[in-house]
Amino acid sequence: MTADTARAVVVRRGVRAAVAACAGFYPLLYAADRPVAALYALFAPVALGLLSAVPGSGRQKANVVLRALPPALVLASLGTVLAGSTWAAVGGMLVVGFLLAFAAVAGPRPAGAAPGLQLFYILACFPPYAPGTLGDRLIGLTAGVLLLAACESLLLPERAVPSYRRRMADALRTAADEAASPGRVPATTLRAAGERLRLSSLPPAEQPASAGRTDRALDQAGRSVRRLLNQLAALSEGPSAPPDPASAVLLARVAEVCRGCASYLRTGERAPVAGTLETAMQDFGAERVRLTCGPPALVPPLAVLRRQSRVLAVAESARIVEVTTDIAAHGRPVGPAVPRDQFWYAELSTPALWARRVLGNITLRSVLFQNAVRTALGLGAARLVAGALDLAHGFWVLLAVLTLGRTTVAATWQAVSRAVVGNAVGALAAGALLIGLGPRTDAYAALLVPVMLAAFCLGPLLGVAGAQAGFTLVVAAAFAQIFPVTWRLTETRMTDVLTGSAIGLLCALLAWPAGAHREVRRTMADLLRSCGSLVRATTEIMMDPASGVRTPAPILPSLHRLRLAEAAYAQYRSEAPAVRAGTGTDWHAVLIVASNTMLGAHRLPRLGLPRTAEPTGPPAVWARTAAADLEAAADRIAALVGGGSPAPVRPPAPAPADYPPSSLSVDLEVWLTSLGRQLAWIEETARLGERGGRADG
C-alpha cells in the first residue's frame, strides 16, 4: 500500500465514523431527548470505526461490525451492573480485558474488533451507578453500531482485494505452465509469484487465520505453493542432466494437478480429490527402485538421480497442494491424506481444533498470551486507580491505557510522550473554546461536525499527537451539549490521560518489556534445536539397512514450536521499526528451513531409494556426519540468536562427488545438502546482526 493510498484509507474511515456518530448523536439528543443514548451512539462508531482496526472491504467490515453488536450489548450490560462497586468493576475489567485481548488467537478480525469492544465495558463500568439508564445505553449503542455498519457498506466503502484463493489460483497457473514446459517461465517470475503468497503481503482480512480445517488447509496449501514455485525455479537453474522421460511424465502430472486445483480455487466448482499424484509418485518411485536395483548398465547416472530427487520434491509439494485443496473443498479429505501427521487437523472436529489453538497459546512463551495479560493488568490497574481516587471521567484513564499501550517500553514511551503533547495542545484549544462560547449549546452543535471530521480524518495522519489533540476537541464539543461544562473539563482530561499514560508505562516496564523481540529469539532458538534433532533422527531412519517399512520420525513437537515461532514473528513484525531491537537474523528463513525439515522427515522414508546396503561405507559415513553437522549448526545458531555461547564453527564435509545409488539415498543427499545451504545463510545473517549488521528480515 502506497503512502497516498494509506492516507486515503484513513480519510475515508474518518468520514464514515464521523457521519455515523453524528447521525446517531443529534436525533437522540435533540429529537428524542435521550442524552445517555446520544452519548453511546456517538462513542459506538468511534470504538468500532476508529479505535478498532477492522480489516477488509466495506462489506467485510460491515459484517464484522454487525457480529460485534451482541457481545457489545453484553459488555455494556455487564459494565452497568458492576459499576456500583470499584472492586467488582476491577474484577470484571481483568476478565474482560484478558478475554478480548486474547481473542487475537481467532485471527485478524476478532483482534481488530477487540479494542472497540473493550471500550463498551469501560464506558459502562464507571459511576454513576445507574442501572435505570441501561435501556438508553443499549439503544444508543445499537443505533451507533447499525449506523456504522451502514456507512461501512454504503459511504466510501473500502474496495475488495483479490482473495487468498484467487492469488493461489494465479500462482498455481504459473506453476502449471512451468511444470508442463520446463524453462518456459523465468525463475524470477516463479519466485515473484511465490512472494505474493506471503501472509505479510496479504491484507489481514484475506489471511487464512482461523483454527478451522478450511483455513488451516488453505494456509498449508499456500506454503506448499510457495515451496513448489521456488523448487521449480531451482530446478530450472540447476545443472543440466541427460534426458529423463520419467521426470517429464511426472512433471506433466504435476501440471495437471496444479491446473485442477487452480480451477477449483477460482470457481469453487469441480473440487479435486487427492490421490492421482500420489499414485504417479509411487509409480515413479517404483521405477527408480527397479532401475537402481537392476543391472549396473541400466542404473541412471547420478546427475539424473539427483534431478529426479528434485522432481520428486516438486511433486511432493504439488501433492500437498492437492490434499489441502481437497480438505478445504470437502471439510475432510476425501482422498488419501498421508502421512497423517502432516494433516493432523483434517480428522479433528472444529471445537477440538479451537481448543488446541487456545491451549497452545496459554503459555508464558506465547506473545498473544503475554499481550492479553499485559492489557488486562493495565486496564484493571487503571480502573482501580480511577475508582480509588474518584477521578471525574475516569474512563479516560482506561482509554489512555488501551490506546497508548505498546509491546515495548520504548514504543510505549514514544506514544505517551506524543500523546501528552497532543493533549496539551488540544486542552488549550478546547479550554479557549469553552471559555469563548460559554453555555451556547447551539454553537457546540454547529461545531461538532467539522471538528469531528477534522479530528477523525486529519488527526491520525498527524500521528498520536494529532489524534489526541483532535479527540480532546471532539470530547469538549460533544460533552458541552449534554452536561454543563467549563474549561476545567480539559484539565480533567489532561489529568486522566497522564494517569493512564503512567500506568501504561509501568505495565510495559514490568510485563515483558522487550516485546516480541525476546520471544522471537527464544521461540526461533527452540524451533532450530527441534529441527536439528529431527534431521539426525530422519537420517538414522534412512541409513538403517535392516528396517523394512520406514516409519517417519514424529514431527508434532517441531510443529508445535513452529506455531509458537510464527506467532512471535508476526507480533515482532507488527512492532514499529524504530523500536524494534534487530538482531539481523533472517527469521523468515528460519521458518522456511523448519518447514522443509518437517517435509523431508515425512517424505524421505516413503520416497527414498532402496535401503542402504553399506551402512559403514564412505557415503553412509558422510550422511551421518552431515546430519551431525546440521544438528550442530542448528544448535549453534540457536545459541547465537538465544543469547548463549555458540560452539565453534566446523566446516561441513563436502558431499561425495559420485557413489553407487545402492550405498546412499540420493534423496537424502539432496535434502541434507539443501538444508546445509539454508542453515549457512541463517548463520551468516545472525553473525552479521551480532556485529551490528542488517535489520531483521
C-alpha positions in Angstrom: 0.0 0.0 0.0 1.4 3.4 -1.0 1.5 6.4 1.3 -1.2 8.1 -0.8 -3.4 5.0 -0.6 -2.9 4.7 3.1 -3.9 8.4 3.6 -7.0 7.9 1.5 -8.0 4.9 3.7 -7.6 7.0 6.8 -9.7 9.8 5.5 -12.5 7.5 4.3 -12.5 5.7 7.6 -12.7 9.1 9.5 -15.6 10.3 7.3 -17.6 7.1 7.9 -17.0 7.2 11.7 -17.9 10.9 11.8 -21.1 10.6 9.8 -22.3 7.5 11.7 -21.6 9.2 15.1 -23.4 12.4 14.1 -26.3 10.5 12.6 -27.0 8.9 15.9 -26.0 11.7 18.3 -28.1 14.5 17.0 -31.5 12.8 16.7 -31.2 11.0 20.0 -30.1 14.2 21.8 -32.4 16.8 20.3 -35.3 14.9 18.8 -35.7 12.0 21.4 -34.2 13.9 24.3 -32.1 10.9 25.4 -28.7 12.3 26.3 -27.3 9.0 27.6 -28.4 7.2 24.4 -26.9 10.0 22.3 -23.5 9.7 24.1 -23.4 5.9 23.4 -24.5 6.4 19.8 -21.5 8.8 19.4 -18.9 6.6 21.0 -20.0 3.3 19.3 -18.8 4.4 15.8 -15.6 5.8 17.5 -15.0 2.5 19.2 -15.6 0.2 16.2 -14.7 2.6 13.4 -11.6 4.3 14.7 -10.3 2.6 17.8 -10.7 -0.8 16.2 -8.7 -1.7 13.1 -11.2 -3.9 11.5 -9.7 -5.2 8.2 -11.3 -5.9 4.9 -13.6 -4.5 2.3 -16.7 -2.4 3.1 -18.9 -5.4 3.1 -16.5 -7.4 5.3 -16.1 -4.5 7.7 -19.9 -4.1 8.0 -20.2 -7.9 8.7 -17.7 -7.7 11.5 -19.4 -4.6 13.0 -22.7 -6.4 13.0 -21.3 -9.5 14.5 -19.8 -7.3 17.3 -23.2 -5.9 18.3 -24.3 -8.8 20.5 -21.1 -9.0 22.6 -21.1 -5.2 22.7 -24.6 -5.2 24.3 -23.5 -7.9 26.8 -20.4 -5.9 27.8 -22.3 -2.7 28.2 -24.8 -4.5 30.4 -22.1 -6.2 32.5 -20.3 -2.9 33.0 -23.5 -1.2 34.0 -24.3 -3.9 36.6 -20.7 -3.9 38.1 -20.3 -0.1 38.2 -21.7 0.0 41.8 -18.5 -1.4 43.2 -15.0 -0.5 42.4 -13.7 -4.0 43.2 -16.4 -5.6 41.1 -15.7 -3.3 38.2 -11.9 -4.1 38.5 -12.6 -7.8 38.6 -14.8 -7.5 35.5 -12.1 -5.4 33.8 -9.5 -8.0 34.4 -11.6 -10.8 32.9 -13.0 -8.8 30.0 -9.6 -7.2 29.3 -7.9 -10.6 29.1 -10.5 -12.4 27.1 -10.9 -9.7 24.5 -7.1 -9.2 24.0 -6.6 -13.0 23.9 -9.3 -13.1 21.1 -6.4 -12.4 18.8 -5.9 -16.2 18.7 -9.0 -16.3 16.5 -7.5 -14.2 13.7 -7.2 -10.6 12.5 -10.9 -9.8 12.5 -11.6 -10.6 16.2 -8.3 -9.0 17.1 -9.3 -5.9 15.2 -12.7 -5.5 16.9 -11.4 -6.3 20.4 -10.2 -2.7 21.3 -13.6 -1.3 20.4 -15.4 -3.9 22.4 -13.2 -3.1 25.4 -14.5 0.5 25.3 -18.1 -0.6 25.7 -17.4 -2.2 29.0 -15.1 0.7 30.0 -17.8 3.3 29.3 -20.4 1.4 31.3 -18.4 0.3 34.4 -17.8 3.8 35.8 -20.0 5.8 38.2 -22.6 6.9 38.4 -24.1 3.6 39.2 -27.3 3.9 37.2 -28.9 0.6 36.2 -32.0 2.5 35.2 -30.1 4.0 32.2 -29.3 0.6 30.8 -32.1 0.8 28.3 -30.9 4.1 26.9 -27.3 2.8 26.8 -28.3 -0.2 24.8 -30.5 1.9 22.5 -27.7 4.3 21.7 -25.1 1.6 21.3 -27.3 -0.3 18.9 -28.1 2.8 16.9 -24.4 3.7 16.6 -23.3 0.2 15.6 -26.1 -0.1 13.0 -25.3 3.3 11.5 -21.6 2.5 11.3 -22.3 -0.8 9.6 -24.5 1.1 7.0 -21.7 3.6 6.5 -19.1 0.9 6.1 -21.2 -0.6 3.3 -22.5 2.5 1.6 -20.3 5.5 2.3 -17.0 5.5 0.6 -16.6 1.7 1.2 -13.2 0.1 1.0 -12.8 -1.9 -2.2 -12.4 -5.7 -2.1 -8.9 -7.0 -3.0 -8.1 -10.3 -4.7 -8.8 -13.1 -2.2 -6.2 -15.6 -1.0 -7.8 -18.3 -3.0 -7.6 -16.1 -6.2 -3.9 -15.4 -5.5 -3.2 -19.1 -5.0 -5.1 -19.9 -8.2 -2.9 -17.4 -10.2 0.3 -18.9 -8.6 -0.8 -22.4 -9.4 -1.4 -21.5 -13.1 2.1 -20.1 -13.2 3.5 -23.3 -11.7 1.5 -25.4 -14.1 2.9 -23.5 -17.1 6.5 -24.2 -15.9 5.9 -27.8 -15.0 4.3 -28.6 -18.4 7.2 -26.9 -20.3 10.3 -26.7 -18.1 12.2 -23.4 -18.8 9.1 -21.7 -20.2 8.7 -19.4 -17.2 11.7 -17.4 -15.9 12.9 -18.3 -12.5 12.4 -14.7 -11.3 8.8 -14.8 -12.3 8.3 -18.1 -10.4 9.8 -16.7 -7.3 7.8 -13.4 -7.6 4.6 -15.4 -7.8 5.5 -17.2 -4.6 6.3 -14.0 -2.8 2.8 -12.7 -3.5 1.5 -15.6 -1.3 3.5 -14.5 1.8 1.0 -13.7 4.6 2.9 -10.5 5.3 2.0 -9.2 1.8 -1.7 -10.1 2.3 -4.4 -7.8 3.7 -5.3 -9.1 7.2 -8.9 -9.8 6.1 -7.6 -12.3 3.5 -5.3 -14.2 5.6 -6.4 -17.8 6.4 -6.1 -17.3 10.2 -8.9 -19.4 11.6 -8.3 -22.6 13.6 -10.9 -24.5 11.5 -10.0 -27.1 8.9 -10.6 -25.0 5.9 -8.3 -22.1 6.9 -5.6 -24.5 8.1 -5.7 -26.3 4.8 -5.5 -23.1 2.8 -2.6 -21.9 5.0 -0.8 -25.1 4.4 -1.6 -25.0 0.7 -0.2 -21.5 0.3 3.1 -22.6 1.9 3.3 -25.5 -0.4 2.5 -23.4 -3.5 5.4 -21.1 -2.5 7.7 -24.0 -2.0 6.6 -25.5 -5.3 7.4 -22.3 -7.2 10.8 -22.0 -5.5 11.6 -25.6 -6.3 10.6 -25.2 -9.9 12.8 -22.1 -10.1 15.8 -24.0 -8.6 15.1 -26.9 -11.0 15.3 -24.6 -14.0 18.5 -23.1 -12.7 20.1 -26.4 -11.7 22.8 -28.3 -13.6 21.7 -30.0 -16.8 21.2 -33.7 -16.9 20.6 -36.3 -19.6 17.0 -36.6 -20.9 14.8 -38.3 -18.4 11.3 -39.3 -19.8 10.1 -40.4 -16.4 10.6 -37.0 -14.8 8.9 -35.3 -17.8 5.8 -37.6 -17.2 5.7 -36.8 -13.5 6.1 -33.0 -14.2 3.2 -33.2 -16.7 1.1 -34.8 -14.0 2.1 -32.0 -11.6 0.9 -29.5 -14.2 -2.5 -31.3 -14.4 -2.9 -31.2 -10.6 -2.0 -27.5 -10.4 -4.5 -26.6 -13.1 -7.2 -28.6 -11.4 -6.6 -27.0 -8.0 -6.4 -23.6 -9.6 -9.7 -24.0 -11.4 -11.4 -25.0 -8.1 -9.9 -22.2 -6.1 -11.0 -19.7 -8.8 -14.5 -21.0 -9.5 -15.5 -23.2 -6.5 -16.5 -26.0 -8.9 -15.2 -29.5 -9.6 -13.3 -29.8 -6.3 -10.2 -32.1 -6.6 -10.0 -35.4 -4.8 -6.5 -36.2 -3.7 -4.8 -39.4 -4.9 -3.9 -39.1 -8.5 -0.5 -37.5 -7.8 0.2 -39.9 -5.0 -0.2 -42.8 -7.5 2.0 -41.2 -10.0 4.7 -40.6 -7.4 4.6 -44.2 -6.3 4.9 -45.4 -9.9 7.8 -43.0 -10.4 9.5 -44.2 -7.2 9.0 -47.9 -8.1 10.6 -47.3 -11.5 13.6 -45.6 -9.8 13.9 -48.6 -7.4 13.7 -51.0 -10.3 16.5 -49.2 -12.3 18.8 -48.7 -9.3 18.4 -52.4 -8.2 18.8 -53.8 -11.7 21.9 -54.4 -13.8 24.6 -51.7 -13.4 24.3 -50.9 -17.1 20.7 -49.7 -16.5 21.3 -47.6 -13.4 20.9 -43.9 -14.4 23.8 -41.5 -13.9 24.0 -39.8 -10.6 23.1 -36.5 -12.2 19.8 -38.0 -13.4 19.0 -39.4 -10.0 19.7 -36.1 -8.4 17.4 -34.3 -10.8 14.8 -37.0 -10.2 15.1 -36.3 -6.5 14.4 -32.6 -7.1 11.4 -33.5 -9.4 10.1 -35.8 -6.6 10.3 -32.8 -4.2 8.4 -30.7 -6.6 5.7 -33.4 -6.9 5.5 -33.8 -3.1 4.8 -30.1 -2.8 2.1 -30.3 -5.5 0.7 -33.4 -3.8 0.3 -31.4 -0.5 -1.5 -28.7 -2.5 -3.8 -31.4 -3.9 -4.5 -32.8 -0.5 -5.0 -29.5 1.2 -7.3 -28.3 -1.5 -9.3 -31.5 -1.1 -9.6 -30.7 2.6 -10.6 -27.1 2.0 -13.2 -28.2 -0.5 -14.9 -31.0 1.4 -14.1 -30.2 5.0 -12.3 -33.5 5.4 -10.0 -35.3 3.0 -12.0 -37.5 0.5 -8.8 -38.9 -1.0 -5.8 -40.3 0.9 -4.1 -37.7 3.2 -0.8 -39.3 4.1 1.3 -39.0 6.1 -1.3 -38.3 8.8 1.0 -36.1 11.0 1.3 -33.7 8.1 -2.5 -33.3 8.0 -3.2 -33.9 11.7 -6.0 -31.3 11.7 -8.0 -33.0 9.0 -9.7 -35.6 11.2 -10.3 -33.3 14.2 -13.6 -31.5 14.9 -13.8 -27.8 14.8 -14.2 -27.4 18.6 -11.1 -29.7 19.1 -9.1 -27.5 16.7 -10.1 -24.4 18.5 -9.3 -26.0 21.9 -5.8 -26.8 20.6 -5.3 -23.2 19.3 -6.3 -21.8 22.7 -4.4 -24.2 24.9 -1.4 -23.9 22.7 -1.2 -20.2 23.4 -1.8 -20.4 27.2 1.8 -20.3 27.9 4.2 -17.6 29.1 6.1 -18.1 25.8 3.0 -17.1 23.7 3.1 -13.5 22.6 -0.7 -13.4 22.4 -0.9 -14.6 26.0 1.6 -12.0 27.1 -0.3 -9.2 25.4 -3.5 -10.3 26.9 -2.1 -10.4 30.4 -0.4 -7.0 30.0 -3.6 -5.5 28.7 -5.8 -6.9 31.4 -3.4 -5.8 34.2 -3.1 -2.4 32.7 -6.8 -1.9 32.4 -7.5 -3.4 35.8 -4.9 -1.2 37.5 -6.3 1.9 35.7 -9.9 1.1 36.8 -8.7 0.6 40.4 -6.8 3.9 40.4 -9.6 5.8 38.8 -12.1 4.4 41.3 -9.9 4.8 44.4 -9.1 8.4 43.5 -12.7 9.1 42.4 -11.4 10.7 39.2 -14.1 12.5 37.2 -14.5 11.0 33.7 -12.2 8.2 34.9 -12.9 6.2 31.7 -10.3 8.4 30.0 -7.7 6.8 32.2 -8.5 3.4 30.8 -8.8 4.7 27.3 -5.3 6.1 27.6 -4.0 2.7 28.7 -5.9 1.0 25.9 -4.8 3.3 23.1 -1.3 4.2 24.2 0.0 0.8 25.4 2.6 -0.9 23.2 4.5 -4.1 23.3 7.8 -2.5 24.5 8.8 0.2 26.9 10.4 2.3 24.2 7.3 2.2 22.0 5.0 3.0 24.9 7.2 5.9 26.0 7.2 7.2 22.4 3.4 7.0 22.2 2.9 8.5 25.6 5.2 11.5 25.1 3.5 12.4 21.9 0.0 11.9 23.4 0.9 14.2 26.3 1.9 16.9 23.8 -1.2 16.4 21.7 -3.5 16.5 24.7 -1.8 19.7 26.0 -2.4 21.4 22.7 -5.9 20.0 22.5 -6.7 21.1 26.0 -5.5 24.6 25.4 -7.7 24.8 22.3 -10.7 23.2 23.9 -10.3 25.4 27.0 -10.3 28.5 24.9 -13.4 27.2 23.0 -15.3 26.5 26.2 -14.4 29.9 27.7 -15.2 31.8 24.5 -18.6 30.1 23.7 -19.7 29.6 27.3 -23.1 27.7 27.6 -24.2 28.2 24.0 -25.3 24.7 23.1 -26.3 25.7 19.5 -22.7 26.8 18.8 -21.3 23.5 20.0 -23.8 21.6 17.9 -22.7 23.5 14.9 -19.1 23.0 15.6 -19.2 19.2 16.4 -19.5 18.1 12.7 -16.5 20.0 11.3 -14.4 19.3 14.5 -15.2 15.6 14.3 -14.4 15.4 10.6 -11.1 17.2 11.1 -10.2 15.1 14.2 -11.1 11.8 12.6 -9.7 12.4 9.2 -6.6 14.6 9.8 -5.7 13.7 13.3 -4.5 10.1 12.6 -2.4 11.5 9.7 -0.5 13.7 12.1 0.3 10.8 14.4 -0.5 10.1 18.0 -0.2 13.8 19.0 -2.6 14.9 16.3 -5.2 12.2 17.1 -5.1 13.0 20.8 -5.5 16.8 20.2 -8.4 16.2 17.8 -10.2 13.8 20.2 -9.9 16.3 23.0 -11.7 18.9 20.9 -14.4 16.4 20.0 -15.0 15.5 23.6 -15.3 19.1 24.6 -17.8 19.9 21.8 -19.9 16.8 22.5 -20.0 17.0 26.3 -20.8 20.7 26.2 -24.1 19.8 24.6 -25.0 17.2 27.2 -23.7 18.5 30.5 -22.9 21.9 31.9 -19.1 22.0 31.4 -16.3 24.6 31.9 -12.7 24.8 30.8 -11.9 22.5 33.8 -13.2 19.6 31.6 -9.9 19.8 29.6 -8.0 19.9 32.9 -9.7 16.7 33.9 -9.0 15.0 30.6 -5.3 16.0 30.9 -5.1 14.6 34.4 -6.7 11.3 33.4 -4.6 10.9 30.3 -1.4 11.5 32.3 -2.6 8.9 34.9 -3.4 6.4 32.2 -0.1 7.0 30.5 1.9 6.4 33.7 0.0 3.1 34.3 0.6 2.1 30.7 4.3 2.8 31.0 4.6 0.9 34.3 2.9 -2.2 32.7 5.2 -2.0 29.7 8.2 -1.8 32.1 7.2 -4.7 34.3 5.4 -7.1 31.8 7.7 -8.4 29.1 9.4 -5.0 28.4 11.2 -6.3 25.3 8.0 -7.0 23.4 8.2 -9.8 20.9 12.0 -9.4 20.4 12.9 -11.6 23.3 10.2 -14.1 22.4 11.1 -14.3 18.7 14.7 -15.1 19.8 13.6 -17.8 22.2 11.0 -19.5 20.1 13.2 -19.5 17.0 16.0 -21.0 19.0 13.7 -23.8 20.3 12.5 -24.4 16.8 16.0 -24.7 15.4 17.0 -27.2 18.1 14.0 -29.3 17.5 14.6 -29.3 13.7 18.3 -30.3 14.3 17.2 -33.3 16.2 14.7 -34.2 13.5 17.4 -34.1 10.8 19.5 -36.6 12.8 16.5 -38.9 13.5 15.4 -38.9 9.9 19.0 -39.7 8.7 19.3 -42.6 11.1 16.0 -44.0 9.8 17.2 -43.7 6.2 20.6 -45.3 7.0 19.2 -48.4 8.7 19.6 -51.3 6.2 17.6 -53.7 8.4 14.4 -51.6 8.5 11.5 -52.8 6.4 8.8 -50.2 6.2 10.3 -47.0 7.4 8.3 -45.0 10.0 8.9 -41.3 9.7 10.2 -39.5 12.8 7.5 -37.7 14.8 7.2 -34.0 13.8 4.4 -32.8 16.2 7.0 -31.4 18.7 8.6 -29.4 15.9 5.2 -28.4 14.5 4.1 -27.0 17.9 7.3 -25.0 18.2 6.8 -23.7 14.6 3.3 -22.4 15.6 4.7 -20.5 18.6 7.6 -19.1 16.5 5.2 -17.9 13.8 3.1 -16.1 16.4 6.1 -14.4 17.9 7.4 -13.5 14.5 4.0 -12.0 13.5 3.9 -9.8 16.6 7.6 -8.8 16.1 6.9 -7.6 12.6 3.9 -5.6 13.8 6.1 -3.5 16.1 7.3 -0.2 14.8 10.7 -0.4 13.1 12.0 2.4 15.2 11.6 0.4 18.4 12.4 -3.0 17.0 15.6 -4.4 18.5 17.1 -6.0 15.5 19.5 -8.9 15.5 19.9 -9.1 11.8 18.8 -12.8 11.7 16.7 -13.8 8.8 13.8 -15.1 10.8 11.7 -15.8 7.7 14.4 -18.2 6.5 14.3 -20.0 9.9 10.6 -20.7 9.3 11.3 -21.9 5.8 14.0 -24.3 6.8 11.8 -25.6 9.6 9.0 -26.4 7.1 11.5 -28.0 4.7 12.9 -30.1 7.5 9.5 -31.4 8.5 8.5 -32.1 4.9 11.7 -34.1 4.4 11.1 -36.0 7.6 7.8 -37.2 6.1 8.8 -37.6 2.5 12.2 -39.3 2.6 11.2 -42.6 4.4 8.4 -43.0 1.8 10.1 -41.9 -1.4 13.7 -42.6 -0.9 15.7 -45.1 -2.9 16.3 -48.6 -1.6 17.8 -49.4 1.8 21.4 -48.6 2.3 23.5 -51.6 1.5 26.7 -50.3 3.0 25.9 -48.6 6.4 29.6 -48.2 7.1 30.8 -47.2 3.7 32.1 -43.7 2.9 28.7 -42.3 1.5 26.9 -43.6 4.6 29.6 -42.1 6.8 29.2 -38.8 5.0 25.4 -38.8 5.5 25.8 -39.4 9.3 28.5 -36.8 9.5 26.4 -34.3 7.5 23.4 -34.9 9.8 25.5 -34.4 12.9 26.9 -31.2 11.3 23.4 -29.9 10.6 22.3 -30.6 14.1 25.4 -28.9 15.5 24.8 -25.9 13.1 21.1 -25.7 14.3 22.2 -25.8 17.9 25.0 -23.2 17.2 22.6 -20.8 15.6 20.0 -21.4 18.4 22.7 -20.4 20.9 23.7 -17.4 18.8 20.2 -16.0 18.5 19.2 -17.0 22.0 22.0 -15.0 23.6 24.1 -18.1 24.6 27.6 -19.0 23.7 27.7 -20.7 20.3 30.1 -23.6 19.7 33.0 -23.0 17.2 32.1 -23.3 13.5 33.1 -26.5 11.9 33.3 -26.6 8.1 30.8 -29.1 6.6 32.1 -32.2 4.9 31.6 -31.9 1.1 29.1 -34.3 -0.4 30.7 -37.2 -2.3 31.0 -36.4 -6.0 30.0 -39.9 -7.1 28.8 -43.0 -5.4 26.7 -46.1 -6.2 23.0 -45.4 -5.6 22.8 -48.6 -3.5 25.2 -47.1 -1.0 23.2 -43.9 -0.2 19.8 -42.5 -0.9 20.2 -39.7 -3.4 17.1 -38.1 -1.9 18.8 -38.0 1.5 21.9 -36.5 0.0 20.0 -33.7 -1.9 17.9 -32.9 1.3 20.9 -32.7 3.6 22.8 -30.5 1.1 19.8 -28.2 0.7 19.4 -27.8 4.5 23.1 -27.1 4.8 22.9 -24.2 2.4 19.8 -22.7 4.2 21.4 -23.0 7.7 24.6 -21.4 6.4 22.7 -18.4 5.2 20.8 -18.1 8.5 24.0 -18.3 10.5 25.6 -15.7 8.3 22.8 -13.2 8.9 22.8 -14.0 12.6 26.5 -13.3 13.0 26.2 -10.1 10.9 23.5 -9.0 13.2 25.5 -9.7 16.3 28.2 -7.3 14.9 25.5 -4.6 14.3 24.6 -5.6 10.7 21.3 -5.6 8.9 17.9 -5.3 10.4 15.9 -8.4 10.8 14.2 -9.8 7.7 
